[in-house]
Amino acid sequence: MKLTLQQLKVFATIARYGNLGLAANELCLSKGAVSQSLQELERQLSTPLFDRIHPRLQLNNEGRLLQPAAEELLTRMQDIENLFSPDAEPSGQLRLGASQTIGNYLLPTLLASSKQELGLPPKVTINNTHLLCHALANFELDMALIEGENHHPDLLAESWLQDEMLVVAPPGHPLANKKELSLSRLGGETWVLREAQSGSREQFIQQIQPELPR
């Protein structure tokens, strides 16, 4: 078996977009080249990684197992390239991690308000909670702002904000206009969830899934 970084990069990009055409645009490759790379990866692993639900590709169980490992490997590769690039980060630069919601909605304001105290702009990595904790434990980050729970025994976590998570549905959904709903009423619905090991997915598994009849 000879897996390549390019195959893993193609896989991770398809997993991110769920579409061959969008992945091809991101990678500056033809759609045919992206499809061929995925087929070769699946051939070498002797298993499909996606369910083909036209026009989307949806990660199956094997794909969900591969995704965090592939993302971690690609992140490490990028770190190596950055380490030896001519414009490598200056010594003393803060390496800051943030999970998706924090990184996209809270972190820009935090960085803008603390610009004077930070000196050099921090190097920011946005990823899910599991991968950020792993990077922090391996000294690849100095600090991480996460939404999920820290399960790593070598890390200390301190609560700093509270957040409210909501279940949402399209306006035309039969349950959308109900003022009160028990969790059991949500059984049998089709759910759109974040990837495995993300903070919001973990909250769903802990708080909601046990109460669903199916």
CYANA upper distance limits for C-alpha pairs under 8 A (distance plus 0.5 A):
  1 MET  CA     44 GLN  CA      6.52
  1 MET  CA     45 LEU  CA      8.33
  2 LYS  CA     44 GLN  CA      8.01
  3 LEU  CA      7 GLN  CA      7.36
  3 LEU  CA      8 LEU  CA      8.23
  3 LEU  CA     41 LEU  CA      7.46
  3 LEU  CA     44 GLN  CA      7.96
  4 THR  CA      8 LEU  CA      7.05
  5 LEU  CA      9 LYS  CA      6.52
  5 LEU  CA     74 LEU  CA      7.87
  6 GLN  CA     10 VAL  CA      6.62
  7 GLN  CA     11 PHE  CA      6.63
  7 GLN  CA     37 SER  CA      6.20
  7 GLN  CA     38 LEU  CA      7.10
  7 GLN  CA     40 GLU  CA      8.48
  7 GLN  CA     41 LEU  CA      6.71
  8 LEU  CA     12 ALA  CA      6.53
  8 LEU  CA     41 LEU  CA      8.41
  8 LEU  CA     70 ALA  CA      6.42
  8 LEU  CA     74 LEU  CA      8.24
  9 LYS  CA     13 THR  CA      6.62
  9 LYS  CA     70 ALA  CA      8.13
  9 LYS  CA     74 LEU  CA      7.47
 10 VAL  CA     14 ILE  CA      6.67
 10 VAL  CA     23 ALA  CA      7.90
 10 VAL  CA     27 LEU  CA      8.12
 10 VAL  CA     34 VAL  CA      6.94
 10 VAL  CA     37 SER  CA      7.50
 10 VAL  CA     38 LEU  CA      7.36
 11 PHE  CA     15 ALA  CA      6.63
 11 PHE  CA     38 LEU  CA      6.78
 12 ALA  CA     16 ARG  CA      6.67
 12 ALA  CA     67 GLN  CA      6.94
 12 ALA  CA     70 ALA  CA      7.24
 12 ALA  CA     71 GLU  CA      7.10
 13 THR  CA     17 TYR  CA      6.82
 13 THR  CA     23 ALA  CA      6.01
 13 THR  CA     26 GLU  CA      8.18
 13 THR  CA     27 LEU  CA      8.41
 14 ILE  CA     18 GLY  CA      5.76
 14 ILE  CA     19 ASN  CA      6.43
 14 ILE  CA     20 LEU  CA      6.65
 14 ILE  CA     22 LEU  CA      8.35
 14 ILE  CA     23 ALA  CA      5.75
 14 ILE  CA     57 LEU  CA      8.14
 15 ALA  CA     19 ASN  CA      8.48
 15 ALA  CA     57 LEU  CA      8.14
 15 ALA  CA     58 GLN  CA      7.81
 15 ALA  CA     59 LEU  CA      7.08
 15 ALA  CA     67 GLN  CA      8.12
 17 TYR  CA     22 LEU  CA      6.89
 17 TYR  CA     23 ALA  CA      6.74
 18 GLY  CA     23 ALA  CA      8.39
 18 GLY  CA     56 ARG  CA      5.86
 18 GLY  CA     57 LEU  CA      5.28
 18 GLY  CA     58 GLN  CA      6.52
 19 ASN  CA     23 ALA  CA      6.70
 19 ASN  CA     55 PRO  CA      7.58
 19 ASN  CA     56 ARG  CA      5.72
 19 ASN  CA     57 LEU  CA      6.32
 20 LEU  CA     24 ALA  CA      6.52
 20 LEU  CA     31 LYS  CA      6.66
 20 LEU  CA     34 VAL  CA      7.35
 20 LEU  CA     35 SER  CA      7.43
 20 LEU  CA     57 LEU  CA      8.30
 21 GLY  CA     25 ASN  CA      6.83
 21 GLY  CA     31 LYS  CA      6.15
 22 LEU  CA     26 GLU  CA      6.81
 23 ALA  CA     27 LEU  CA      6.72
 23 ALA  CA     34 VAL  CA      8.10
 24 ALA  CA     28 CYS  CA      6.29
 24 ALA  CA     29 LEU  CA      5.46
 24 ALA  CA     30 SER  CA      6.20
 24 ALA  CA     31 LYS  CA      5.78
 24 ALA  CA     34 VAL  CA      6.58
 25 ASN  CA     29 LEU  CA      7.00
 25 ASN  CA     30 SER  CA      8.22
 29 LEU  CA     33 ALA  CA      6.87
 29 LEU  CA     34 VAL  CA      7.20
 30 SER  CA     34 VAL  CA      6.93
 31 LYS  CA     35 SER  CA      6.69
 32 GLY  CA     36 GLN  CA      6.56
 33 ALA  CA     37 SER  CA      6.63
 34 VAL  CA     38 LEU  CA      6.80
 35 SER  CA     39 GLN  CA      6.67
 36 GLN  CA     40 GLU  CA      6.68
 37 SER  CA     41 LEU  CA      6.77
 38 LEU  CA     42 GLU  CA      6.68
 39 GLN  CA     43 ARG  CA      6.54
 40 GLU  CA     44 GLN  CA      6.68
 41 LEU  CA     45 LEU  CA      6.72
 42 GLU  CA     46 SER  CA      6.25
 42 GLU  CA     47 THR  CA      5.88
 42 GLU  CA     48 PRO  CA      5.83
 42 GLU  CA     49 LEU  CA      7.07
 43 ARG  CA     47 THR  CA      7.21
 43 ARG  CA     48 PRO  CA      8.42
 47 THR  CA     62 GLU  CA      8.08
 48 PRO  CA     60 ASN  CA      8.44
 48 PRO  CA     62 GLU  CA      7.92
 48 PRO  CA     63 GLY  CA      8.24
 49 LEU  CA     59 LEU  CA      6.56
 49 LEU  CA     60 ASN  CA      6.24
 49 LEU  CA     61 ASN  CA      8.02
 49 LEU  CA     62 GLU  CA      6.03
 49 LEU  CA     63 GLY  CA      4.76
 49 LEU  CA     64 ARG  CA      8.43
 50 PHE  CA     57 LEU  CA      6.23
 50 PHE  CA     58 GLN  CA      5.65
 50 PHE  CA     59 LEU  CA      4.85
 50 PHE  CA     60 ASN  CA      5.51
 50 PHE  CA     63 GLY  CA      6.72
 51 ASP  CA     57 LEU  CA      6.29
 51 ASP  CA     58 GLN  CA      5.60
 51 ASP  CA     59 LEU  CA      6.66
 51 ASP  CA     60 ASN  CA      6.33
 52 ARG  CA     56 ARG  CA      6.97
 52 ARG  CA     57 LEU  CA      5.46
 52 ARG  CA     58 GLN  CA      7.07
 53 ILE  CA     57 LEU  CA      6.36
 53 ILE  CA     58 GLN  CA      7.44
 59 LEU  CA     63 GLY  CA      5.55
 59 LEU  CA     64 ARG  CA      6.45
 60 ASN  CA     64 ARG  CA      6.69
 61 ASN  CA     65 LEU  CA      6.87
 62 GLU  CA     66 LEU  CA      6.88
 63 GLY  CA     67 GLN  CA      6.55
 64 ARG  CA     68 PRO  CA      8.00
 64 ARG  CA    195 GLU  CA      8.08
 64 ARG  CA    196 ALA  CA      7.49
 65 LEU  CA     69 ALA  CA      8.09
 66 LEU  CA     70 ALA  CA      6.52
 67 GLN  CA     71 GLU  CA      6.56
 68 PRO  CA     72 GLU  CA      6.55
 68 PRO  CA    131 LEU  CA      7.86
 69 ALA  CA     73 LEU  CA      6.71
 70 ALA  CA     74 LEU  CA      6.67
 71 GLU  CA     75 THR  CA      6.58
 72 GLU  CA     76 ARG  CA      6.75
 72 GLU  CA    131 LEU  CA      7.50
 73 LEU  CA     77 MET  CA      6.72
 74 LEU  CA     78 GLN  CA      6.68
 75 THR  CA     79 ASP  CA      6.69
 76 ARG  CA     80 ILE  CA      6.78
 77 MET  CA     81 GLU  CA      6.86
 78 GLN  CA     82 ASN  CA      6.60
 79 ASP  CA     83 LEU  CA      6.49
 80 ILE  CA     84 PHE  CA      7.17
 81 GLU  CA     85 SER  CA      6.59
 82 ASN  CA     87 ASP  CA      8.37
 82 ASN  CA     88 ALA  CA      6.16
 82 ASN  CA     89 GLU  CA      8.22
 83 LEU  CA     88 ALA  CA      6.07
 83 LEU  CA     89 GLU  CA      8.00
 84 PHE  CA     88 ALA  CA      6.86
 89 GLU  CA     93 GLN  CA      7.30
 89 GLU  CA    123 LYS  CA      8.49
 93 GLN  CA    120 LEU  CA      6.53
 93 GLN  CA    121 PRO  CA      7.65
 93 GLN  CA    122 PRO  CA      6.25
 93 GLN  CA    123 LYS  CA      7.50
 94 LEU  CA    120 LEU  CA      8.29
 94 LEU  CA    121 PRO  CA      8.06
 94 LEU  CA    122 PRO  CA      5.15
 94 LEU  CA    123 LYS  CA      6.69
 94 LEU  CA    142 ASP  CA      7.00
 95 ARG  CA    122 PRO  CA      6.24
 95 ARG  CA    123 LYS  CA      5.36
 95 ARG  CA    124 VAL  CA      6.66
 95 ARG  CA    125 THR  CA      8.23
 95 ARG  CA    140 GLU  CA      8.08
 95 ARG  CA    141 LEU  CA      5.46
 95 ARG  CA    142 ASP  CA      5.74
 95 ARG  CA    143 MET  CA      7.38
 96 LEU  CA    122 PRO  CA      6.87
 96 LEU  CA    123 LYS  CA      6.47
 96 LEU  CA    124 VAL  CA      5.38
 96 LEU  CA    125 THR  CA      6.80
 96 LEU  CA    141 LEU  CA      6.40
 96 LEU  CA    142 ASP  CA      6.52
 96 LEU  CA    143 MET  CA      5.75
 96 LEU  CA    144 ALA  CA      6.19
 96 LEU  CA    145 LEU  CA      8.42
 97 GLY  CA    124 VAL  CA      6.10
 97 GLY  CA    125 THR  CA      5.14
 97 GLY  CA    126 ILE  CA      6.31
 97 GLY  CA    127 ASN  CA      7.94
 97 GLY  CA    132 LEU  CA      6.80
 97 GLY  CA    141 LEU  CA      7.04
 97 GLY  CA    142 ASP  CA      8.46
 97 GLY  CA    143 MET  CA      6.69
 97 GLY  CA    144 ALA  CA      4.70
 97 GLY  CA    145 LEU  CA      6.63
 98 ALA  CA    102 ILE  CA      6.50
 98 ALA  CA    103 GLY  CA      5.51
 98 ALA  CA    107 LEU  CA      8.23
 98 ALA  CA    124 VAL  CA      7.84
 98 ALA  CA    125 THR  CA      6.78
 98 ALA  CA    126 ILE  CA      5.43
 98 ALA  CA    127 ASN  CA      6.99
 98 ALA  CA    128 ASN  CA      8.35
 98 ALA  CA    129 THR  CA      8.48
 98 ALA  CA    132 LEU  CA      7.89
 98 ALA  CA    144 ALA  CA      5.93
 98 ALA  CA    145 LEU  CA      5.16
 98 ALA  CA    146 ILE  CA      6.28
 99 SER  CA    103 GLY  CA      6.21
 99 SER  CA    126 ILE  CA      5.96
 99 SER  CA    127 ASN  CA      5.59
 99 SER  CA    128 ASN  CA      5.53
 99 SER  CA    129 THR  CA      6.32
 99 SER  CA    132 LEU  CA      8.03
 99 SER  CA    144 ALA  CA      8.46
 99 SER  CA    145 LEU  CA      6.98
 99 SER  CA    146 ILE  CA      5.60
 99 SER  CA    147 GLU  CA      6.92
100 GLN  CA    104 ASN  CA      6.52
100 GLN  CA    126 ILE  CA      6.53
100 GLN  CA    127 ASN  CA      6.58
100 GLN  CA    128 ASN  CA      6.98
101 THR  CA    105 TYR  CA      6.33
101 THR  CA    106 LEU  CA      7.88
101 THR  CA    147 GLU  CA      8.36
102 ILE  CA    106 LEU  CA      5.36
102 ILE  CA    107 LEU  CA      6.29
102 ILE  CA    145 LEU  CA      7.62
102 ILE  CA    146 ILE  CA      7.77
102 ILE  CA    147 GLU  CA      7.96
103 GLY  CA    107 LEU  CA      5.52
103 GLY  CA    108 PRO  CA      7.80
103 GLY  CA    126 ILE  CA      6.51
104 ASN  CA    108 PRO  CA      7.75
105 TYR  CA    109 THR  CA      8.35
106 LEU  CA    110 LEU  CA      6.94
107 LEU  CA    111 LEU  CA      6.53
108 PRO  CA    112 ALA  CA      6.64
109 THR  CA    113 SER  CA      6.67
110 LEU  CA    114 SER  CA      6.78
111 LEU  CA    115 LYS  CA      6.31
114 SER  CA    118 LEU  CA      6.79
115 LYS  CA    119 GLY  CA      7.16
115 LYS  CA    121 PRO  CA      7.94
118 LEU  CA    122 PRO  CA      8.07
127 ASN  CA    131 LEU  CA      7.00
127 ASN  CA    132 LEU  CA      6.77
128 ASN  CA    132 LEU  CA      6.75
128 ASN  CA    146 ILE  CA      8.35
128 ASN  CA    197 GLN  CA      7.59
128 ASN  CA    198 SER  CA      5.45
128 ASN  CA    199 GLY  CA      7.41
129 THR  CA    133 CYS  CA      6.66
129 THR  CA    146 ILE  CA      6.12
129 THR  CA    147 GLU  CA      7.27
129 THR  CA    148 GLY  CA      6.21
129 THR  CA    149 GLU  CA      8.01
129 THR  CA    150 ASN  CA      8.14
129 THR  CA    197 GLN  CA      7.47
129 THR  CA    198 SER  CA      6.02
129 THR  CA    199 GLY  CA      6.30
130 HIS  CA    134 HIS  CA      6.78
130 HIS  CA    150 ASN  CA      8.26
130 HIS  CA    197 GLN  CA      6.17
130 HIS  CA    198 SER  CA      7.02
130 HIS  CA    199 GLY  CA      8.46
131 LEU  CA    135 ALA  CA      6.64
132 LEU  CA    136 LEU  CA      6.58
132 LEU  CA    141 LEU  CA      8.44
132 LEU  CA    144 ALA  CA      7.08
132 LEU  CA    146 ILE  CA      8.35
133 CYS  CA    137 ALA  CA      6.61
133 CYS  CA    144 ALA  CA      7.91
133 CYS  CA    150 ASN  CA      7.40
133 CYS  CA    152 HIS  CA      7.37
133 CYS  CA    155 LEU  CA      8.27
134 HIS  CA    138 ASN  CA      6.83
134 HIS  CA    152 HIS  CA      8.22
135 ALA  CA    139 PHE  CA      6.85
135 ALA  CA    140 GLU  CA      5.54
135 ALA  CA    141 LEU  CA      6.48
136 LEU  CA    140 GLU  CA      6.10
136 LEU  CA    141 LEU  CA      5.23
136 LEU  CA    142 ASP  CA      6.98
136 LEU  CA    143 MET  CA      7.25
136 LEU  CA    144 ALA  CA      7.69
136 LEU  CA    155 LEU  CA      8.46
137 ALA  CA    152 HIS  CA      8.26
137 ALA  CA    154 ASP  CA      7.26
137 ALA  CA    155 LEU  CA      7.22
146 ILE  CA    199 GLY  CA      8.15
147 GLU  CA    199 GLY  CA      5.87
147 GLU  CA    200 SER  CA      7.86
148 GLY  CA    198 SER  CA      7.26
148 GLY  CA    199 GLY  CA      4.04
148 GLY  CA    200 SER  CA      7.14
148 GLY  CA    202 GLU  CA      7.44
148 GLY  CA    203 GLN  CA      8.00
149 GLU  CA    199 GLY  CA      7.31
150 ASN  CA    155 LEU  CA      8.02
150 ASN  CA    157 ALA  CA      7.18
168 VAL  CA    176 ALA  CA      8.34
169 ALA  CA    173 HIS  CA      6.84
169 ALA  CA    175 LEU  CA      8.38
169 ALA  CA    176 ALA  CA      6.51
170 PRO  CA    176 ALA  CA      7.38
171 PRO  CA    176 ALA  CA      6.37
171 PRO  CA    177 ASN  CA      8.25
172 GLY  CA    176 ALA  CA      7.35
181 LEU  CA    185 ARG  CA      6.96
181 LEU  CA    186 LEU  CA      8.48
182 SER  CA    186 LEU  CA      7.90
183 LEU  CA    187 GLY  CA      7.87
183 LEU  CA    208 ILE  CA      7.41
183 LEU  CA    211 GLU  CA      6.53
183 LEU  CA    212 LEU  CA      6.91
184 SER  CA    211 GLU  CA      6.48
184 SER  CA    212 LEU  CA      5.65
184 SER  CA    213 PRO  CA      6.71
185 ARG  CA    212 LEU  CA      8.33
186 LEU  CA    212 LEU  CA      7.13
187 GLY  CA    212 LEU  CA      5.31
187 GLY  CA    213 PRO  CA      5.94
187 GLY  CA    214 ARG  CA      5.82
188 GLY  CA    212 LEU  CA      8.42
188 GLY  CA    213 PRO  CA      8.09
188 GLY  CA    214 ARG  CA      6.09
193 LEU  CA    201 ARG  CA      6.78
194 ARG  CA    198 SER  CA      6.98
194 ARG  CA    200 SER  CA      7.21
194 ARG  CA    201 ARG  CA      5.99
195 GLU  CA    201 ARG  CA      7.15
196 ALA  CA    201 ARG  CA      6.73
196 ALA  CA    202 GLU  CA      8.09
197 GLN  CA    201 ARG  CA      7.16
197 GLN  CA    202 GLU  CA      6.91
198 SER  CA    202 GLU  CA      6.72
199 GLY  CA    203 GLN  CA      6.88
200 SER  CA    204 PHE  CA      6.79
201 ARG  CA    205 ILE  CA      6.77
202 GLU  CA    206 GLN  CA      6.67
203 GLN  CA    207 GLN  CA      6.20
203 GLN  CA    208 ILE  CA      8.11
204 PHE  CA    208 ILE  CA      5.60
204 PHE  CA    209 GLN  CA      6.59
205 ILE  CA    209 GLN  CA      5.54
205 ILE  CA    210 PRO  CA      7.61
206 GLN  CA    210 PRO  CA      7.45
207 GLN  CA    211 GLU  CA      8.19
208 ILE  CA    212 LEU  CA      7.22
